[in-house]
Amino acid sequence: MKVFLTAKDSDLRLTQTADLSFEKNPSEMEVINVHDDLEFQTIKGFGGAFTESFCYTMSKMSEENRNKVLNAYFGPDGIGYSVGRVHMGSCDFSTGHYSCIEEGDMDLSTFHIERDKKWILPTLKKAMEINGAPLKMLVSPWSPPAHFKTNKDRNHGGKLLDECKKAWAEHYVKFIDAYWKEGVPIWAVTVQNEPAATQTWDSCVYTAEEEGLFVRDYLYPALKNSPYLNTKIFIWDHNKVMAYERARDTLKIADGLVDGVGVHWYGGDHFEALDFISRQYPDKELVFTEGCQEEAEQFLGKWCVGERYAHDIIGNMNHNLTTFLDWNLALDEKGGPNHVGNYCSAPIILDTAKDEISFENSYYYIGHFSKFIRPGAKRLGTSRYTEKIDALAVRNPDGGIVLVVLNREEKKMPVNIVYHREQASMEMPPRSIATFLF
């Protein structure tokens, strides 16, 4: 059994350590069981967002370091990302406000993606070149154009005007079409990023019923009548805390037209909400569409950030999540740029003045999953002897087993892995994560 380890107060960063061997006569104490006769959901992949802030910051770096960042995520020696996300129009992690149509345009006659062509698309195309294949790309809007909204403002919530709903649905199709013509296939869209949040940045509010009606009466028909009918539609795209009731109330209206539910982590764990959705709607895919560590100034360089990612990935996937999408792939040394000062951490931090790359521990913690769990993997049954450690097991398409174990304790934790009535044992260092391949 191969073992890869990352640990606090050490030089271990996704480092391969001594192999372990299975032995007969397993213990009944301090055990993590892996049951490969229990299969659950298929894991579709891991990735992050090509925000304008990320792509603009990359443009300030040397070509050598731009390639290092993209290879760290998408290259053969990187951590195996295969999924991406882009915002349709501006978001808070843009260098400023922008829309894909001109102010006052009601029929999309001025539609263009020139802003995306400046930084986002060149970076995305280079990532696909390094990856050797197209990425699964998700598109999300933060706000319709200001003149499509009740408050005439991209910021501060507001709602989509009734008379603009048809044009806004057609806007998705035009955006998808424009990206396809640039050689970037679009896998899925979400209806609205964080539709229950009135933010000081780009935002728009939908009730559950309004989201369902928009899908049923406008978005789905627009996609159906285009070449992009197979584009998946995900609803909610917001925190797990309200995910079940939002999904329930939206799906009362648009069940057969919706492919899945997107979730964020900002409201806490609420892993059970994913189970509730899966139980009531077993055909709906569960996708983690965004998560990042807020308040960059306090958290850059802090070990707990990587642990937050690992705990959430394990909890989500043990409760039927299929896909994990981080927020910004990289940001500058302040955790930006962000046009409203909402600075956040990212797994890679770029010092544009010094042309230096810093890998946060979150990069390595995510890598313990994304580097080894391949698209098409099946989650397996696991049980653990204590809630002080977290564990996730999958079977890859090639038949190999991947087990990830997280220890957030300030002390060593014994781990006896039991598989097919045999046992392999080790002590997890304090504040560590390990990936076992067998």
QUIZIJO-V611599 format. One record per residue. RES is the residue in one small letter. SS is DSSP state (helix for helix, strand for strand, loop for the rest). PSI is psi as a letter, one per 30 degrees, with the letter a starting at -180 (999 if undefined). NEAR is the number of other ideal C-beta (glycine too) atoms within 10 Angstrom. Layout:
BEGIN
RES | SS | PSI | NEAR
RES | SS | PSI | NEAR
END
This chain:
BEGIN
m | loop | k | 15
k | strand | k | 14
v | strand | k | 19
f | strand | k | 21
l | strand | k | 23
t | strand | k | 23
a | strand | k | 21
k | loop | l | 18
d | loop | h | 10
s | loop | l | 13
d | loop | g | 6
l | loop | j | 18
r | loop | j | 15
l | loop | h | 18
t | strand | k | 13
q | strand | k | 12
t | loop | a | 13
a | loop | k | 8
d | loop | l | 12
l | loop | l | 17
s | loop | k | 10
f | loop | k | 16
e | strand | l | 10
k | loop | l | 7
n | loop | i | 7
p | loop | l | 19
s | loop | l | 12
e | loop | g | 8
m | loop | k | 8
e | loop | h | 15
v | strand | k | 18
i | strand | j | 22
n | strand | k | 16
v | strand | j | 22
h | strand | j | 14
d | strand | g | 15
d | strand | f | 7
l | strand | j | 12
e | strand | k | 13
f | strand | b | 15
q | strand | l | 18
t | strand | k | 15
i | strand | k | 24
k | loop | f | 19
g | strand | l | 22
f | strand | l | 25
g | strand | a | 25
g | strand | l | 26
a | strand | k | 25
f | loop | i | 25
t | loop | l | 29
e | helix | e | 26
s | helix | e | 27
f | helix | e | 25
c | helix | e | 26
y | helix | e | 20
t | helix | e | 30
m | helix | e | 24
s | helix | f | 12
k | loop | f | 14
m | loop | l | 20
s | loop | l | 9
e | helix | e | 8
e | helix | e | 8
n | helix | e | 17
r | helix | e | 21
n | helix | e | 15
k | helix | e | 15
v | helix | e | 23
l | helix | e | 23
n | helix | e | 15
a | helix | f | 21
y | helix | e | 27
f | helix | f | 24
g | loop | l | 18
p | loop | f | 9
d | loop | g | 8
g | loop | a | 19
i | loop | g | 20
g | loop | g | 22
y | loop | k | 26
s | loop | g | 19
v | strand | k | 23
g | strand | l | 26
r | strand | k | 28
v | strand | l | 22
h | strand | k | 22
m | strand | j | 24
g | loop | a | 23
s | loop | l | 23
c | loop | a | 27
d | loop | e | 24
f | loop | h | 30
s | loop | l | 25
t | loop | f | 19
g | loop | l | 9
h | loop | k | 17
y | loop | l | 15
s | loop | l | 24
c | loop | f | 22
i | loop | l | 21
e | loop | l | 13
e | loop | k | 10
g | loop | f | 9
d | loop | j | 16
m | loop | f | 13
d | loop | g | 10
l | loop | g | 16
s | loop | f | 8
t | loop | g | 12
f | loop | k | 18
h | loop | l | 13
i | loop | h | 19
e | helix | e | 8
r | helix | e | 18
d | helix | e | 25
k | helix | f | 12
k | helix | e | 14
w | loop | e | 21
i | helix | e | 22
l | helix | e | 20
p | helix | e | 16
t | helix | e | 22
l | helix | e | 23
k | helix | e | 14
k | helix | e | 17
a | helix | e | 23
m | helix | e | 19
e | helix | e | 11
i | helix | e | 16
n | helix | f | 20
g | loop | g | 9
a | loop | l | 9
p | loop | k | 16
l | loop | l | 21
k | strand | j | 20
m | strand | k | 21
l | strand | k | 26
v | strand | k | 19
s | strand | k | 24
p | strand | k | 26
w | loop | f | 22
s | loop | k | 28
p | loop | l | 25
p | loop | k | 24
a | helix | e | 17
h | helix | f | 16
f | helix | f | 24
k | strand | l | 23
t | loop | e | 14
n | loop | g | 14
k | loop | h | 12
d | loop | k | 15
r | loop | f | 23
n | strand | l | 21
h | loop | h | 16
g | loop | c | 18
g | loop | l | 20
k | loop | l | 16
l | strand | k | 23
l | loop | k | 16
d | helix | e | 8
e | helix | f | 9
c | helix | f | 18
k | helix | e | 18
k | helix | e | 15
a | helix | e | 22
w | helix | e | 21
a | helix | e | 20
e | helix | f | 20
h | helix | e | 24
y | helix | e | 23
v | helix | e | 19
k | helix | e | 19
f | helix | e | 21
i | helix | e | 24
d | helix | e | 16
a | helix | e | 18
y | helix | e | 21
w | helix | e | 14
k | helix | f | 9
e | loop | g | 15
g | loop | g | 11
v | loop | j | 21
p | loop | k | 15
i | strand | k | 22
w | strand | e | 19
a | strand | l | 24
v | strand | l | 25
t | strand | l | 27
v | loop | e | 27
q | loop | k | 25
n | loop | k | 25
e | loop | i | 22
p | loop | f | 24
a | loop | g | 18
a | loop | k | 16
t | loop | j | 13
q | loop | l | 19
t | loop | f | 12
w | loop | a | 21
d | strand | k | 27
s | loop | l | 24
c | loop | k | 28
v | loop | k | 20
y | loop | k | 20
t | loop | l | 14
a | helix | e | 21
e | helix | e | 13
e | helix | e | 18
e | helix | e | 26
g | helix | e | 23
l | helix | e | 17
f | helix | e | 23
v | helix | e | 23
r | helix | e | 17
d | helix | f | 15
y | helix | e | 20
l | helix | e | 27
y | helix | e | 18
p | helix | e | 15
a | helix | e | 21
l | helix | e | 23
k | helix | e | 10
n | loop | g | 11
s | loop | l | 15
p | loop | g | 11
y | loop | h | 17
l | loop | e | 10
n | loop | f | 10
t | loop | k | 21
k | strand | k | 17
i | strand | k | 18
f | strand | k | 23
i | strand | l | 28
w | strand | d | 30
d | strand | h | 25
h | strand | a | 24
n | strand | k | 21
k | helix | f | 28
v | helix | e | 18
m | helix | g | 16
a | helix | e | 24
y | helix | e | 22
e | helix | e | 12
r | helix | e | 26
a | helix | e | 26
r | helix | e | 15
d | helix | e | 14
t | helix | e | 27
l | helix | f | 22
k | helix | f | 11
i | helix | e | 18
a | helix | g | 21
d | helix | e | 16
g | helix | f | 8
l | helix | f | 17
v | loop | k | 27
d | loop | f | 16
g | strand | a | 23
v | strand | k | 29
g | strand | k | 26
v | strand | l | 29
h | strand | l | 22
w | loop | g | 21
y | loop | f | 14
g | loop | g | 14
g | loop | a | 10
d | loop | d | 14
h | loop | h | 19
f | helix | e | 18
e | helix | f | 12
a | helix | e | 23
l | helix | e | 24
d | helix | e | 14
f | helix | e | 16
i | helix | e | 26
s | helix | e | 20
r | helix | e | 10
q | helix | f | 12
y | loop | i | 18
p | loop | f | 9
d | loop | f | 10
k | loop | k | 19
e | strand | k | 22
l | strand | k | 26
v | strand | k | 27
f | strand | j | 22
t | strand | f | 26
e | strand | k | 25
g | loop | k | 19
c | loop | l | 25
q | loop | j | 22
e | strand | l | 12
e | loop | i | 12
a | helix | e | 21
e | helix | e | 9
q | helix | f | 11
f | helix | f | 19
l | loop | k | 20
g | loop | f | 11
k | loop | k | 15
w | helix | f | 17
c | helix | f | 15
v | helix | e | 20
g | helix | e | 25
e | helix | e | 21
r | helix | e | 20
y | helix | e | 28
a | helix | e | 25
h | helix | e | 19
d | helix | e | 20
i | helix | e | 27
i | helix | e | 21
g | helix | e | 19
n | helix | e | 25
m | helix | f | 27
n | loop | f | 19
h | loop | h | 22
n | loop | g | 19
l | loop | k | 25
t | loop | f | 18
t | strand | k | 27
f | strand | k | 26
l | strand | j | 23
d | strand | l | 26
w | strand | b | 22
n | strand | k | 26
l | loop | e | 29
a | strand | l | 27
l | strand | l | 27
d | strand | a | 23
e | loop | f | 16
k | loop | f | 14
g | loop | g | 26
g | loop | a | 22
p | loop | l | 21
n | loop | k | 22
h | loop | f | 19
v | loop | g | 15
g | loop | g | 12
n | loop | i | 17
y | loop | k | 19
c | strand | l | 21
s | loop | l | 24
a | loop | l | 30
p | loop | f | 29
i | strand | k | 22
i | strand | k | 22
l | strand | k | 23
d | strand | j | 15
t | loop | f | 16
a | loop | e | 9
k | loop | f | 8
d | loop | h | 12
e | strand | k | 12
i | strand | k | 16
s | strand | k | 14
f | strand | j | 16
e | loop | l | 23
n | helix | f | 23
s | helix | e | 25
y | helix | e | 27
y | helix | e | 24
y | helix | e | 26
i | helix | e | 25
g | helix | f | 26
h | helix | f | 26
f | helix | e | 24
s | helix | f | 23
k | loop | f | 19
f | loop | f | 22
i | loop | j | 25
r | loop | l | 18
p | loop | k | 17
g | loop | f | 14
a | strand | l | 23
k | strand | k | 16
r | strand | k | 22
l | strand | l | 20
g | strand | k | 14
t | strand | l | 21
s | strand | l | 11
r | strand | l | 15
y | loop | f | 18
t | loop | k | 11
e | loop | f | 6
k | loop | f | 12
i | strand | l | 19
d | strand | k | 22
a | strand | k | 21
l | strand | k | 24
a | strand | k | 27
v | strand | l | 27
r | strand | k | 19
n | loop | l | 17
p | loop | f | 11
d | loop | g | 8
g | loop | f | 7
g | loop | k | 14
i | strand | k | 18
v | strand | k | 23
l | strand | k | 24
v | strand | k | 24
v | strand | k | 27
l | strand | k | 25
n | strand | j | 24
r | loop | g | 19
e | loop | l | 15
e | loop | g | 8
k | loop | l | 11
k | loop | k | 13
m | strand | k | 20
p | strand | k | 15
v | strand | j | 23
n | strand | j | 17
i | strand | j | 25
v | strand | k | 19
y | strand | k | 21
h | loop | h | 11
r | loop | g | 9
e | strand | l | 13
q | strand | k | 19
a | strand | k | 20
s | strand | k | 17
m | strand | l | 20
e | strand | k | 13
m | strand | k | 20
p | loop | l | 20
p | loop | k | 16
r | loop | i | 21
s | strand | l | 23
i | strand | k | 32
a | strand | k | 22
t | strand | k | 22
f | strand | k | 26
l | strand | k | 15
f | loop | 999 | 17
END
